[in-house]
């Protein structure tokens, strides 16, 4: 909680060291990482919650 009722939740996903099947002659598969963030607010009464999520916020190519 960085302010009362507010939370930020980061998620950093690393995808690496993927191998192609034996005999597949295509280029190696590149590693990549993706950063997602979620901002969440819970009302003071606790009766409702609001969440806003951003996926791949650094706009990295992931394929």
N, CA, C and O atoms as CSV, one atom per row, in Angstrom:
chain,resi,resn,atom,element,x,y,z
A,1,UNK,N,N,0.847,-1.175,0.000
A,1,UNK,CA,C,0.000,0.000,0.000
A,1,UNK,C,C,0.886,1.230,0.000
A,1,UNK,O,O,1.697,1.421,0.906
A,2,UNK,N,N,0.731,2.065,-1.017
A,2,UNK,CA,C,1.533,3.285,-1.039
A,2,UNK,C,C,0.719,4.483,-0.554
A,2,UNK,O,O,1.290,5.498,-0.154
A,3,UNK,N,N,-0.604,4.373,-0.587
A,3,UNK,CA,C,-1.540,5.313,0.032
A,3,UNK,C,C,-2.662,4.471,0.629
A,3,UNK,O,O,-2.883,3.345,0.185
A,4,UNK,N,N,-3.374,4.991,1.624
A,4,UNK,CA,C,-4.458,4.182,2.197
A,4,UNK,C,C,-5.457,3.730,1.127
A,4,UNK,O,O,-6.023,4.550,0.404
A,5,UNK,N,N,-5.659,2.432,1.040
A,5,UNK,CA,C,-6.602,1.863,0.089
A,5,UNK,C,C,-6.050,1.627,-1.302
A,5,UNK,O,O,-6.755,1.079,-2.149
A,6,UNK,N,N,-4.805,2.025,-1.570
A,6,UNK,CA,C,-4.211,1.894,-2.917
A,6,UNK,C,C,-3.042,0.917,-2.902
A,6,UNK,O,O,-2.211,0.940,-1.995
A,7,UNK,N,N,-2.990,0.062,-3.914
A,7,UNK,CA,C,-1.885,-0.897,-4.055
A,7,UNK,C,C,-1.424,-0.924,-5.506
A,7,UNK,O,O,-2.227,-0.780,-6.427
A,8,UNK,N,N,-0.130,-1.110,-5.697
A,8,UNK,CA,C,0.442,-1.326,-7.029
A,8,UNK,C,C,1.049,-2.718,-7.031
A,8,UNK,O,O,1.816,-3.075,-6.137
A,9,UNK,N,N,0.698,-3.504,-8.044
A,9,UNK,CA,C,1.204,-4.874,-8.147
A,9,UNK,C,C,1.931,-5.047,-9.474
A,9,UNK,O,O,1.292,-5.109,-10.525
A,10,UNK,N,N,3.265,-5.126,-9.439
A,10,UNK,CA,C,4.002,-5.391,-10.675
A,10,UNK,C,C,4.120,-6.889,-10.925
A,10,UNK,O,O,4.108,-7.691,-9.991
A,11,UNK,N,N,4.231,-7.245,-12.169
A,11,UNK,CA,C,4.515,-8.633,-12.551
A,11,UNK,C,C,5.496,-8.579,-13.710
A,11,UNK,O,O,5.204,-8.009,-14.761
A,12,UNK,N,N,6.664,-9.177,-13.506
A,12,UNK,CA,C,7.699,-9.180,-14.525
A,12,UNK,C,C,7.893,-10.622,-14.976
A,12,UNK,O,O,8.283,-11.477,-14.181
A,13,UNK,N,N,7.625,-10.890,-16.234
A,13,UNK,CA,C,7.715,-12.241,-16.788
A,13,UNK,C,C,8.948,-12.357,-17.681
A,13,UNK,O,O,9.139,-11.556,-18.596
A,14,UNK,N,N,9.766,-13.342,-17.412
A,14,UNK,CA,C,10.940,-13.626,-18.228
A,14,UNK,C,C,10.690,-14.904,-19.014
A,14,UNK,O,O,10.290,-15.918,-18.444
A,15,UNK,N,N,10.922,-14.859,-20.304
A,15,UNK,CA,C,10.811,-16.050,-21.146
A,15,UNK,C,C,12.164,-16.211,-21.818
A,15,UNK,O,O,12.600,-15.343,-22.574
A,16,UNK,N,N,12.827,-17.331,-21.535
A,16,UNK,CA,C,14.187,-17.495,-22.056
A,16,UNK,C,C,14.531,-18.963,-22.260
A,16,UNK,O,O,13.853,-19.867,-21.771
A,17,UNK,N,N,15.588,-19.153,-22.987
A,17,UNK,CA,C,16.174,-20.480,-23.217
A,17,UNK,C,C,15.191,-21.474,-23.830
A,17,UNK,O,O,15.198,-22.657,-23.489
A,18,UNK,N,N,14.351,-20.987,-24.733
A,18,UNK,CA,C,13.437,-21.893,-25.431
A,18,UNK,C,C,14.194,-22.548,-26.577
A,18,UNK,O,O,14.935,-21.888,-27.305
A,19,UNK,N,N,14.003,-23.826,-26.724
A,19,UNK,CA,C,14.709,-24.568,-27.769
A,19,UNK,C,C,13.732,-25.058,-28.821
A,19,UNK,O,O,12.574,-25.363,-28.533
A,20,UNK,N,N,14.221,-25.124,-30.026
A,20,UNK,CA,C,13.424,-25.694,-31.119
A,20,UNK,C,C,13.597,-27.216,-31.088
A,20,UNK,O,O,14.578,-27.716,-30.539
A,21,UNK,N,N,12.657,-27.944,-31.670
A,21,UNK,CA,C,12.779,-29.406,-31.721
A,21,UNK,C,C,14.004,-29.828,-32.536
A,21,UNK,O,O,14.437,-29.091,-33.423
A,22,UNK,N,N,14.560,-30.990,-32.248
A,22,UNK,CA,C,15.700,-31.481,-33.034
A,22,UNK,C,C,15.348,-31.500,-34.522
A,22,UNK,O,O,14.268,-31.941,-34.915
A,23,UNK,N,N,16.273,-31.020,-35.331
A,23,UNK,CA,C,16.079,-31.003,-36.776
A,23,UNK,C,C,15.433,-29.732,-37.301
A,23,UNK,O,O,15.385,-29.530,-38.514
A,24,UNK,N,N,14.939,-28.875,-36.428
A,24,UNK,CA,C,14.331,-27.611,-36.851
A,24,UNK,C,C,15.460,-26.628,-37.137
A,24,UNK,O,O,16.219,-26.286,-36.230
A,25,UNK,N,N,15.583,-26.177,-38.355
A,25,UNK,CA,C,16.729,-25.355,-38.769
A,25,UNK,C,C,16.444,-23.856,-38.717
A,25,UNK,O,O,17.282,-23.055,-39.131
A,26,UNK,N,N,15.289,-23.472,-38.220
A,26,UNK,CA,C,15.003,-22.037,-38.116
A,26,UNK,C,C,15.927,-21.380,-37.095
A,26,UNK,O,O,16.554,-22.063,-36.285
A,27,UNK,N,N,16.008,-20.040,-37.140
A,27,UNK,CA,C,16.842,-19.287,-36.203
A,27,UNK,C,C,16.425,-19.568,-34.762
A,27,UNK,O,O,15.299,-19.991,-34.496
A,28,UNK,N,N,17.367,-19.321,-33.825
A,28,UNK,CA,C,17.067,-19.477,-32.404
A,28,UNK,C,C,15.911,-18.559,-32.012
A,28,UNK,O,O,15.672,-17.533,-32.649
A,29,UNK,N,N,15.207,-18.942,-30.964
A,29,UNK,CA,C,14.098,-18.137,-30.456
A,29,UNK,C,C,14.667,-17.143,-29.450
A,29,UNK,O,O,15.347,-17.533,-28.501
A,30,UNK,N,N,14.389,-15.861,-29.660
A,30,UNK,CA,C,14.914,-14.823,-28.776
A,30,UNK,C,C,14.255,-14.872,-27.402
A,30,UNK,O,O,13.092,-15.254,-27.268
A,31,UNK,N,N,15.021,-14.476,-26.378
A,31,UNK,CA,C,14.489,-14.305,-25.033
A,31,UNK,C,C,13.746,-12.969,-24.986
A,31,UNK,O,O,14.014,-12.076,-25.789
A,32,UNK,N,N,12.818,-12.840,-24.048
A,32,UNK,CA,C,12.162,-11.555,-23.849
A,32,UNK,C,C,11.628,-11.461,-22.430
A,32,UNK,O,O,11.497,-12.467,-21.733
A,33,UNK,N,N,11.323,-10.250,-22.016
A,33,UNK,CA,C,10.693,-10.025,-20.726
A,33,UNK,C,C,9.569,-9.009,-20.909
A,33,UNK,O,O,9.642,-8.116,-21.753
A,34,UNK,N,N,8.540,-9.172,-20.101
A,34,UNK,CA,C,7.339,-8.344,-20.185
A,34,UNK,C,C,7.033,-7.803,-18.785
A,34,UNK,O,O,7.071,-8.547,-17.805
A,35,UNK,N,N,6.731,-6.512,-18.700
A,35,UNK,CA,C,6.354,-5.905,-17.422
A,35,UNK,C,C,4.881,-5.504,-17.467
A,35,UNK,O,O,4.456,-4.736,-18.331
A,36,UNK,N,N,4.110,-6.043,-16.516
A,36,UNK,CA,C,2.699,-5.692,-16.350
A,36,UNK,C,C,2.549,-4.993,-15.001
A,36,UNK,O,O,3.269,-5.306,-14.053
A,37,UNK,N,N,1.618,-4.051,-14.914
A,37,UNK,CA,C,1.333,-3.367,-13.651
A,37,UNK,C,C,-0.170,-3.333,-13.416
A,37,UNK,O,O,-0.954,-3.169,-14.351
A,38,UNK,N,N,-0.559,-3.489,-12.160
A,38,UNK,CA,C,-1.959,-3.339,-11.777
A,38,UNK,C,C,-2.041,-2.344,-10.626
A,38,UNK,O,O,-1.331,-2.470,-9.629
A,39,UNK,N,N,-2.915,-1.356,-10.777
A,39,UNK,CA,C,-3.218,-0.387,-9.733
A,39,UNK,C,C,-4.595,-0.747,-9.190
A,39,UNK,O,O,-5.555,-0.874,-9.950
A,40,UNK,N,N,-4.687,-0.908,-7.884
A,40,UNK,CA,C,-5.930,-1.384,-7.274
A,40,UNK,C,C,-6.312,-0.452,-6.123
A,40,UNK,O,O,-5.469,-0.038,-5.327
A,41,UNK,N,N,-7.606,-0.134,-6.059
A,41,UNK,CA,C,-8.120,0.697,-4.966
A,41,UNK,C,C,-9.301,-0.004,-4.311
A,41,UNK,O,O,-10.230,-0.446,-4.988
A,42,UNK,N,N,-9.254,-0.099,-3.001
A,42,UNK,CA,C,-10.366,-0.642,-2.223
A,42,UNK,C,C,-11.019,0.515,-1.480
A,42,UNK,O,O,-10.331,1.323,-0.855
A,43,UNK,N,N,-12.337,0.597,-1.545
A,43,UNK,CA,C,-13.054,1.688,-0.881
A,43,UNK,C,C,-12.845,1.612,0.630
A,43,UNK,O,O,-12.541,0.552,1.177
A,44,UNK,N,N,-13.011,2.742,1.282
A,44,UNK,CA,C,-12.839,2.768,2.736
A,44,UNK,C,C,-13.836,1.851,3.434
A,44,UNK,O,O,-13.543,1.297,4.493
A,45,UNK,N,N,-15.018,1.693,2.835
A,45,UNK,CA,C,-16.023,0.801,3.420
A,45,UNK,C,C,-15.702,-0.666,3.168
A,45,UNK,O,O,-16.213,-1.549,3.855
A,46,UNK,N,N,-14.835,-0.922,2.158
A,46,UNK,CA,C,-14.510,-2.295,1.798
A,46,UNK,C,C,-15.581,-2.974,0.964
A,46,UNK,O,O,-15.506,-4.178,0.717
A,47,UNK,N,N,-16.582,-2.212,0.526
A,47,UNK,CA,C,-17.688,-2.800,-0.230
A,47,UNK,C,C,-17.401,-2.919,-1.720
A,47,UNK,O,O,-18.079,-3.674,-2.417
A,48,UNK,N,N,-16.415,-2.193,-2.218
A,48,UNK,CA,C,-16.088,-2.286,-3.645
A,48,UNK,C,C,-14.592,-2.111,-3.853
A,48,UNK,O,O,-13.866,-1.629,-2.984
A,49,UNK,N,N,-14.167,-2.517,-5.025
A,49,UNK,CA,C,-12.753,-2.446,-5.398
A,49,UNK,C,C,-12.668,-2.077,-6.873
A,49,UNK,O,O,-13.503,-2.490,-7.677
A,50,UNK,N,N,-11.659,-1.304,-7.214
A,50,UNK,CA,C,-11.420,-0.887,-8.591
A,50,UNK,C,C,-10.000,-1.290,-8.948
A,50,UNK,O,O,-9.081,-1.100,-8.151
A,51,UNK,N,N,-9.813,-1.845,-10.142
A,51,UNK,CA,C,-8.471,-2.232,-10.588
A,51,UNK,C,C,-8.271,-1.785,-12.026
A,51,UNK,O,O,-9.173,-1.880,-12.858
A,52,UNK,N,N,-7.077,-1.300,-12.296
A,52,UNK,CA,C,-6.678,-0.899,-13.638
A,52,UNK,C,C,-5.357,-1.596,-13.931
A,52,UNK,O,O,-4.396,-1.447,-13.177
A,53,UNK,N,N,-5.303,-2.358,-15.025
A,53,UNK,CA,C,-4.096,-3.114,-15.361
A,53,UNK,C,C,-3.536,-2.651,-16.689
A,53,UNK,O,O,-4.274,-2.342,-17.625
A,54,UNK,N,N,-2.223,-2.611,-16.750
A,54,UNK,CA,C,-1.518,-2.338,-18.002
A,54,UNK,C,C,-0.631,-3.530,-18.320
A,54,UNK,O,O,0.172,-3.948,-17.485
A,55,UNK,N,N,-0.767,-4.071,-19.503
A,55,UNK,CA,C,0.024,-5.227,-19.923
A,55,UNK,C,C,1.103,-4.769,-20.894
A,55,UNK,O,O,0.866,-3.927,-21.760
A,56,UNK,N,N,2.296,-5.340,-20.732
A,56,UNK,CA,C,3.429,-5.021,-21.593
A,56,UNK,C,C,3.624,-3.507,-21.660
A,56,UNK,O,O,3.668,-2.925,-22.743
A,57,UNK,N,N,3.740,-2.877,-20.487
A,57,UNK,CA,C,3.774,-1.418,-20.438
A,57,UNK,C,C,5.036,-0.815,-21.055
A,57,UNK,O,O,5.058,0.377,-21.358
A,58,UNK,N,N,6.070,-1.604,-21.242
A,58,UNK,CA,C,7.277,-1.110,-21.911
A,58,UNK,C,C,7.230,-1.360,-23.411
A,58,UNK,O,O,8.178,-1.052,-24.133
A,59,UNK,N,N,6.112,-1.924,-23.875
A,59,UNK,CA,C,5.857,-2.160,-25.298
A,59,UNK,C,C,6.966,-2.988,-25.959
A,59,UNK,O,O,7.461,-2.636,-27.030
A,60,UNK,N,N,7.344,-4.081,-25.312
A,60,UNK,CA,C,8.378,-4.959,-25.864
A,60,UNK,C,C,7.788,-5.946,-26.853
A,60,UNK,O,O,6.660,-6.408,-26.687
A,61,UNK,N,N,8.542,-6.257,-27.863
A,61,UNK,CA,C,8.131,-7.271,-28.836
A,61,UNK,C,C,8.307,-8.646,-28.186
A,61,UNK,O,O,9.390,-8.981,-27.707
A,62,UNK,N,N,7.244,-9.424,-28.176
A,62,UNK,CA,C,7.265,-10.682,-27.424
A,62,UNK,C,C,6.910,-11.872,-28.303
A,62,UNK,O,O,6.123,-12.730,-27.903
A,63,UNK,N,N,7.480,-11.926,-29.483
A,63,UNK,CA,C,7.250,-13.078,-30.348
A,63,UNK,C,C,8.409,-13.224,-31.295
A,63,UNK,O,O,8.422,-14.138,-32.120
